[in-house]
């Protein structure tokens, strides 16, 4: 009886501990590569958002000038005149609007985000 149990158990196929550890190590390496790849994507997203915000304020400023013959006093005036839906806000950068010539600047530069 015991011989039959041992014979049946020895004929079963399965993975050894070493094989399982190799698979776990490979999966860990793949996960590490994926984490670093995703980190770069979020950095590019911040840069793109910054550039889009600056472009939106510049476009709204020029539209305000085309309609009224002068530049808006502030970004809030662009929102009030409905050239912008809302003032851009971010903790990563600050947009500065100059009313005298309608220029828009950002600090720090979008390329450094």
Secondary structure, DSSP 8 states (H G I E B T S, - for coil): -HHHHHHHHHH-----HHHHHHHHHHHHHHHHHHHHHHHHHHHHHHHHHHHHHHHHHHHHHHHHHHHHSS--SSHHHHHHTTSSSS----SS-EEEE-TTT--EEEES-GGG-
